[in-house]
Amino acid sequence: MLARLALPFLRLKDRRTPTPAAMRAAQDRIRARLVSDLARLPVGHARGLDHLPLDGRLCDAFRAQVPLARYEDYLPLLERVARNEPDVMFPGRATALAITSGTTSSGQAGERFIPQNKALLAHHQAGGAAAFVRLADWIGPELLGGRLLLMGGSTDLKANAHGVPAGDLSGIIVSLIPRLLWSLYEPGRDIALMGDWEKKLAAMTGRVSRADLRLASGIGSWLLTLFAACCRERGVERAQQVWPRLRAVIHGGHAMEPLIGQFQHHLPGDTWMQEVYPASEAFIAVGRTPWRLGDGKVSAMDLLCDHGVLLEFCPDDDPRAEACVGPEALEAGRVYRVTITTPGGLVRWQMGDLVRGEGPGVIRFAGRSKTRISVFGEHVEGDLLAAALATACAATGARIRHSHVAPVLPKPGEQRGSHEWLVQPEPGSALDAAAFGEAIDRHLRANSADYDAHRIVQLTAPIITTLPDGTVERWLEAKGKLGGQHKVPQAWPDRTIAEQLLGA
C-alpha cells in the first residue's frame, strides 16, 4: 500500500528536459524569475541585477553585465544573513546555514557556509526525488518493501549566536523526506542526530545489520565502512549476506570507479547503482539511468535544467564570464567550470567544480578546480585520476579505501618533478606498489596528451606511498570531519594535505 501511494507522488517531481530547445526555454524562464525575485534585494543591487532588462534582451545582458563571483565576493552579504537579517540574499530569513568545506576558497580558509531558504530546500528535495524516482522506475514497488538507508552527517543542527541553525546539508535535508517514507527511513532519527562518528557507526551497525535494507545511499567509501562493520557484526564476508534484498545504491560526492571492485565484492552484479551530484549550493544532476554494478560502467548524468536553478558552464580553457554557455550548448569531451544562480541568492556563483560535457544537458563530474594535478601544466583532472586509480586496482587486484594525489616539485638543480599517490588499502588487501604505479602511469599516458607530453621531459613515474590502515580516518578526526559526508580531497595543488597524512 505504501509503495502504491508514494511512487505516483514522487514521479511528479522528475521533470526531464530532453531537447536542447526545451533546456534553453526552461533556463530562460528560471533566469527571468530569479532576476525578478532578487533584483530589489541587497544581493540584486550588489550584483547589478537591478539594471537588467526584463524582456527578450535579458539573457545577453545577464551574460555580458553580471560578473562571475566566488565565496569572498559574498562575505559581507553572507555575514548579514548569518546575523539573521531578513531580505538580504533572498526574501525572508535563512532557514539554516549549510556548513561545507572551504576547498573553493582562494585563501583555503577552511569551513564556509551556504545559506538555505525554503525555495532552495525545495529545489534540493526535488533533486533527491528525481534520483529516487529514476531508480524506482527501473526496480519497481519492491524498492519500498523494506528499509531505506540515507547515510549522511549529523541531523543535530546547532544554532549560531543569532539563532540561525547550522550544520551538514545532509542533516538539513533529512527533514525534507516525504512523510510517507519516514517509517522506512534508516538509521532513524535518534541515530541520525548523533555527532560522534565512532558512536554513530556502532549504533548504526547494531540497528541496520538486522534490517531488511532495500536501498543504501551515501558517499561510497563510508558505505563500504558500514558494510564491513555490519559484516563483522553478523559474522559474514559480504554485505549481500547481511541484506539479501538490497537492490540499489545511490552514490555521490566521491568517484565511484576506484570503488567498483569493492562494491562488487559485497553486492551482486544485478544491483542497481545511481549517481547523484548534489552540493550545498544546489542539486546539479542525476544519473541518466541507473547502471548495473556487474557492468562496471557508471552512467553519465542529466543536468536538472528545470528545477529552479540557472546552470552555466564556462569552458576551462576560456573562463571569461561572457564565454559561459547553457546546458543546451555543452560539447562532448570539453571541460567546463560550473557556475550557478540560485533562489538562495547566489548569482553567477563559481562552485569550483569541473565537469566534462557529454553533449547537450549531459555531463560527467571531472573534479574540483583546486584538486587537479598540474606540476608543470599537465592538467590532469579528477576524472582522469579516478579512472587511473580504478584501472590500477583492476590490473593489480588492489582494493583502495582512500587515496590522495600530491605534487612533488623538483629538487634544487633538478628539472623533473612527479605525482605522489598516497593510498590506504582495505584491511588485508595486498598492494604491489611497482605494478600499481606502472598501471596508473600507463593509463594517464594513454588518456591525457598533456600528461604524456610532460612525462617525457618533466615528470618522472608516479610515486606510490602506502598509508597504514586508519590514517585517513585519524586525519579526518583531527579535522572534526570523521564520517558522514566528509572525505580526504582527491588531490591538492600543494603538499599541505600529503604531509599531514604522512604525519597522522
N, C-alpha and C positions, 0 to 999 in steps of 0.2 A: 504493500500500500504506500509506504513512504517513498519508494522509488518512483511509482507512477505519479505521485503528487509533485515530487521535487524536480524531475527531469524536464517536464514541459516548462516549468517556471524558469529554470536556468537557461533553457535554449533561447529564450527571448533576449539574452544578453550576448549571444555570439553573433556579432554583426560583421560579416566579411565585406570587403570592397574589392571585388575580383578583377576589375579592369582599371587601367591607368586613368581613364576618364572619370570613373567613379571615385578613385582615390583622390584625384585633384579636386573634384567637386566637394567631397567630404571635408578635405583640408581647407578649402576656401571658406566653407561655412564655419568651421571651427575658428579660423583666423578672424573672421569678421565678428563672431560672438565674443571672443576673448578680448579683442581690441576695444569693442564697445563696453565690455564689463570693466576693464582695467584702466581705461584712458583717464577717467576722472579722479583716480586714486593717486596717492604719492608715487606708487610704482609707475603709473602711467606717465606722470609728469617727468620722473627721473629717466625713463626710457624713451621719451619722445612720442608716446602713443597718442597724446592729445593733439598732435599736429598732423595726424594721418587722415587722408580722405576715406570716408566710409562708403565707398562706391566701387566701381569696377577697377579703379586705379590702386586699390589697397594692396594687392599682392606685390606689385612692382615697388610701390612706395615703401612698404614694410621692409623688403629686402635691401633697398637702397639707403634708407634713412635710419633704421634701427640697428645699432651696433651689437656685436656679439658680446656676451657677458660671462664672467666667471664668478666664483664664490666671493672673492674680495670686492668685486663691484657692488655686491649686495649687502655688505656688512652693516651699514647704517640702517637699512630697511629691516634686515633680519633682527637687529637688536631691538628695534621698536616693536616688532611682532612678538619677540620673546618677552618683552615687558608687558604683554597682554594689551597692547594698544590696538583698537579696532580700526578697520578700514584703511590699512596701510598697503598690503600686497594683494588683498582680496577683500570683498565685502565681509564685514564682521570680524570676529576674533579667531585666532588659531584654535583648532580642536586639540592639537597635540604637536609636539616637536619630535620629528623622527631623527634620532641620533645615528649618524653614519660615519664612515671612515673619512679621513682627510686626504685621500690619495690624489684628488684633483686640485688640491690647493697648492699654488705655486710656492708657498712658503712651507709646505709639508707640516702644517701646524697641528696636525692630529685631528681629533674629533671635530665634527661640524654638525649642524642640524638643518633639517629641511622642514619648514612649517607645513602642517597638514590642515586642510579645511574640509568642510562637508563635500564640496564638489570634487576635490582631489581624491578623497577617500572613496567616493562613489566610483570614480574612474578606476582606482586600484581594484575595487570589488568587481567591476565589470571585466577587467583583465583576467583576474583569477577565475571568474565564472566561465570565460571563453575557453581557457585551458581545460577546465574540468569537463565542460560540455563536449569538447572535441574528443576527449578520452571516452566519455560515456557513450557517445555516438558509435564508437568502434566496439566497446566492450558490452554495452547494454545494461539493463537494470541491475544485473548481479553485482555491479560495482558498489551499489548501495545496500547490498545484502549483509555487509559486515561493517568493520570499523575503518575509519579514515584517519591516518596519521599525518598531522601537519607539524613538522619538526622545525621550530623556529626559536627565536630568542625569548627572553622573559616577557610575559604579558603584564608584569607588575610595573606600571608606569609611575615615575616619581615626579611630583610637581616641582617646578623651579621656584625661585624666590618670589615670583609674581603669580604663582598658582597655575601655570601652564603645564599640563602633563607632558613628560618627555620620556623616551625610551626607544627600543628597537621598533622599526616599522613592522616587522613580523608580529610583534606583540600587539601593536595598534590594530593591525589587520584582523587579528583573531576575533575582535568584537564585531566584524562585518560578516562573519559566517552566517548564512541564512538559518533562521530558527529551525527550519525543517531538518537541518543537518546537525544541530547541536547534540542530539542524542547519539550520533555516530562519531563524534569528534574525539580523537586521541592526541595527546596524552591526558586530556581532561583539564579543567580549569585550574584545579589546585596545583598540579604539577607544572602546568604552563606558567604559573606565577613565579615559580622558583628561579632565583637568580644565580645560585651557586651551581655551576655546571656539574661538578662531580656528584653532588647530592641529587641533582635533577636527573642525570643519566641513570643513577642507581634506581631512583623511583620510577623512571620511565621504563627501565628494563623490567622491573618487577611487575609492572602493570601490563605493558603491551606484549610481553613474551607469552602471555596466556590469552591474548585477544585474538579474535578472528579478523585479522587485518586483511583488507582488500586493496588499499591504496596507501602508499608511503610518499610523502612529499618533503623536500628539503635539499640542502646542499649535499652533493654526492659523498664527499669524504666523511661528513658527520653521520649520514645514513649508514655508511659502512661501519662506523664506530658502534652505532646502535645494533646493527646486525650481529657484529662479533660479540657484543655483550649479551645479547639475547640467546645466541647460540651457546655461550658458556653457561648461561642460566639454565638452559634446557638440556645441556649435555649432548648437543648435536654439532654437526660441522657446517651446515648450510642453512641460510635463512628460509629456504623452501621447506625445510623440515619443521621450522617453527610456525610458519604461516603457509600452509599448503594451498590456500586460496587467495594469496596475494597476487593480484593480476596486473597492477600498474604502479609506475613510479613517475612522479613529477619532479623534475630536477632543474636546477638553475643556479647561477652565482658561481659556478666553477666549471671548468672544461670537463666534459664527460669522457672524451675519448681515452685519456690515460687510465680511466677507472673502469672501462667496459669489461675488461678481463675479470676484475674483482666482482663486479655485479653478476657476470656470467657464472662465477663460482657459486654465488649464493642463490641465484634465481634461475628458473627455466628459460630457455630461449624464446618461448612464446609470450614472455612478459612484455606488456606494452609500456613504452617509455615516452614521456612528453616533456620537451624542453620549454622553459619559460624565461623571459627576460624582464624581470621586474627591477626597479630601482626605487630609492627613496623619493626621487623627483617625479617618476611616472612609471607606468607599466607599458613597456615599449612593444613587445612582440610575444607571440606564442608559436609553438611548432606548427608547421603547415598540416602535418598529420602525425599521429603517434608513430613510433618506429619500434620494430621488434628487437628485443635485446639480442637474440641469436644472430640477427643480421649484422649487428655491429656498426651500423651506419646511421649517425644522428641526422634527423631531418632538418632542413633549413626552416627558418621562421618567417611567419607572416607578420608584417607590421600592423599594429592596431590603428588603422587610419581613421576610424570613425568612432573613437572612444573619448573625444573631448580634449585631446592634446594635439598641438601643432607640431609635426615632425619635420625637421630639416636636416640635410646632410651636406657637410662641407667636404669636398674632395681633400684627402690628406695632402695631396701634392699642390693644392691651391686653396688654402684655408681662409680666403677673403670672405667677408660677410655676403657680398653680392654673388659669390660663386656657389652659394648653397642651393640645393635643389630639393624638391619634394620627393615623397616616396615613389611617385609615378615615374621619375626620371633616373632611378638608380641603374647603374651599368654593371653588368656581371663582371666580377673579378676586381672591381675598383674598391679601394679602401676609403671610408668616409669617417668624419668626426660627427658624432651625434649632437644635434642642437635641438632644443625643445622650447615651446611656450606652453604654459600650463594654467589651469584655473587656480593653481596655488600661487600665482603671481610671478613665476619665473618667466622672463621674456628673453628669447634667443639665448637661453642658458646652455653653455657648453658643458656637457656631462663629464667629459674626459674619457668617454668610451669610443672605441673604434669598431666599425662593422665593415664587413665585406659584402658588397652588393651581389645578389644572385639574379637580378632582373627587377622589374617594377614591383615594388612592395615586398620584396623578399630579401632577407639578409641572413648572414651568419655572424655571430659575435666574434670579433677579431682581437679583443683585449682592451687594455687601457693605454691611453697615450703616454702615461708615465711608466708603464711596465713593459714597454717594448725594449729590446736589447739592441743597442747601436753603439758599439765601442768606437768604430771608425766610420759609421754611416751605412752599416749593413742592413739596418731597418728590418729586424726580424720581429714580426708581430706576434701577439699572443696566440692566435690560432695556429700559426706555424710551430711555435714552441710546444703547444699541446699535441699537435699531430706528430711531431718528432718524438715526444715522450711516449705517446701511445705506440708508435712504431717500434721503439726500443724495447718496450715492455713485451710486445708481441714476439719480437725477434729473440729475446733472451729468456722469456718466461718470468721476468721480474714482476713483482707486484708492489707498486709505489703508492703509499698513502698520501704523502705530501712532497712538494718539490718547490724549489726557488732557484731562479737563474740570476746571476750577478756578473757584472763585467770584471775582468782582470786587466788592468791597464799595463802597458809596457813598463818594465823597469828602466831606470836611467841608462841611456846608451843603447837600449833595445828598440826595435820597431814593431814588434808583434805582440798583440795582446790576445785575450781569449775570453771564452764564456765559461764560468764555473757553474755546474749544476749541482746543487745541494739536494740530495734525495733522501727521504726517510722511507725505507721499505716497510711493508706489512710485517708484523712479527712472524718469524720463521721463513720469510722469503729470502732466498739467496740472490746475490747480485754480483755478476761478473762485470766489474767496472769498465774493463777494457772493451769488452764486446758491447756493453751498453753505450759507451761513448762513441764507438765506431758507428753504431746504428743511428744515433742522433745526428752525427756529423754527415753521414751518408744521406739521410732524409733531407736535411736542411740544404745540402749542396744540390740535391736533385730538384728541390722545390722552391728555392729562392736564388734568383740570379745575383742579387746583391750580395748575399752571404757567400755564394760560390766565388764571386769575383774578389771579395776581400779575403776569403780563406786562402787564396793563392799567395798573397803577398803580405797581409797584415794580421791575419788571425791564425793561431795555432789550433790544434784539435781541442774539442771541449774537455774540460777537466771535470771528472766525476768525483764528488765527495759524498760519502755515505754518512748520514746523521744517525746517531743512536736512537733507538725507539723512545718515544716520548719527548724528543727535542722540541718539535714544533708546538706540542701541547704546552710545554713549560714556557715557551716564548709567548704564546697567546695568553696564558695565565698571568704572566708578568705584565702584560699589557691590559689586563682586565677584560679579555675578549675570548675566553675559552668557551667553545661550544656555540650552539645556536647558528647564527648566520655569519660567523666570523671565520676567516681563513688567512693563511700567510699569502702575501702578494705573489702572483705567479713569477714576476721578475721585478727588478728595480734598476733605475739608471745609475746607481752607485752601490757601494758595498755596505751601506749602513745596516740593512737587514741581514745580509750574509754574515757580517761579523758578530751581530747579536746572536744569530742562530749557532754559530760556531762556539760561542761562549755560554750558551744556555745549558 
